[in-house]
Amino acid sequence: MLANPSYLLVQFLNGLSLGMNLFVIAAGLTLILGVLRVLNFAHGAFFLVGGYVTFSIVKLLADTPGAFWFAVLGAGAALAAMAYVIEQLFLRHLYDRDHVYQLLLTFALVLLIGDMLKAIWGTSVLSVPYPAGFDGATRLGAIYYPTYRLLLCALGIASALGLWFVINRTRWGRMVRAATQDREMLSALGLNVPRIYMTVFVIGSALAGIGGALAAPVLSVFPGLDAQIIIQCFIIVIIGGLGNLAGAFLGAFLVGQLTVFGIVFMPGLELILIYLLMVAVLMFRPWGLLGRQEVQ
């Protein structure tokens, strides 16, 4: 296998498509953690809601051109609305409280959302078809590769560039970066910090929903998938650096490659490889590969 360049290229692309899909999800978690300092255990549940919403919209609009893309937008909008309600009713009252209260809230949301999803969609594995025009394969030199997976690669990279531009080249992005450093000073300058926090939580949650929608054709949708995804996302955030989008991109790429090549060369042990990478990062660079050490 190692002597076959075409085989290695296919596995690299598999890892890249997985990593880029994970980045879209982990980017939302990174934003929420970096700005709000909230360890959102419910992020995986938000991802799963996005997958189920996508399934329902695609089924409802089965004969409509572009049904899948309407479903992706619908999943993002549904999660944005859900996040807005959660932030307004519960989370905003816990920003200045001990982190334990935030953890308890987000863990309670995992349980509540999980039961709600089972009550509405049941416990069966639900499949979402590939979008029209992306259900075939594209020739790349000597190989053919699934077009939809190539699309995931492109969307992940485009999302990274778009988020980088927004955070580093817009006024709103500068306010977000300032909020991560000193929210008291930002508030003293007359800016609405609670609104910034709400917007970040809504956008981060919407990214989880969009990530769930994009993953649905590849992974299908079923109860328990959220636990697998949230573990991978937390590992990505730890490897890359807390609150660092570039670090999340690098972490997602590494996790995707380790997962795929681990399955190929060490079946059943791929998750161990990811944990070993995380442990190595924590040992030699506890603040992440691209993170910054916080001065106490």
Steps between C-alpha positions, in 0.01 A plus 500: 500500500783740586645448154175599328484881461140492376388310809681742731347798315150359548562453873647850529190645335279292732685647796479850357124479438443365851724765651337787313153385605622479859649847469164656415359348819805564720527862378171577674620334820828693477319834462274431797786384719733780397255786547247381758739269691220244502584131456190411301434127540176547305688585179485139385126493565465814288687318223257209523197731488641643177521151353141413593365832372682438173341156469151641553539793259651281227212255543245781493651662190594176328388618154634854535826592322765592754310335787822407678633855498170631634541238773852622583372857535202373700727309737713808558192717557342245737813483712537878500144534631551227760827656614340843530230365732751304710735797531226747591321278751786313664860550394530877534422471870800269553786691338619640833429183695732209568573283195335207672158661445572541129607137475186384679280706269661378178499139623131531588441629147668188361257278690194707414583534132588132473161393638321755283669367185408141585138602564474680164714289265531168684815292541549374143793592278376763254672548165521826307569472125786686340396831342424493130812549292731383779400133516759375254878494478754743359811391318825616660777375279513123537223477761132573534390658824147571639399849393317574824809430708695742280226753568546449875871575458423820311229614742724442801782707350256770389350511851845541652585788266162665556526479879859629489387800296208577730704470819810682378375749241163628623392734776283230655796264499714756682229533766488122538876483542485782753227317692731201542762723662316747724122513488484748790702754302286434192187565703653818644550624143124483448480181292224249561695200627191282570395545137847397381482190720154413372608542138808281547296226666239510223762491222699224670188288546388564142838369382434180696164464325652564158775250576234243591317569175815458292596180682157337466549352150833345604433383857119462502320617816439296815488542879845499659678657204523823698720338766751387238508843336535704820797289610674560168422872514636541852818319396532733201459807721757370750753412232463829313470732799199624692311765306744498205332454159826432316582245768159340454567472126836334562354275768212392274744418220716289732203320656356424156828356371569298816149359499508385138857368493446343842202307363712386205816397684383444859131400483321549831780713644446822304345675799803412711724680251293815537518480879875446485537814287290695749706372794824591321373853437389537862840381622720723286271791412200505738350811337476329159705497181392850393360624830655758726602444857279706727676721752346465844 
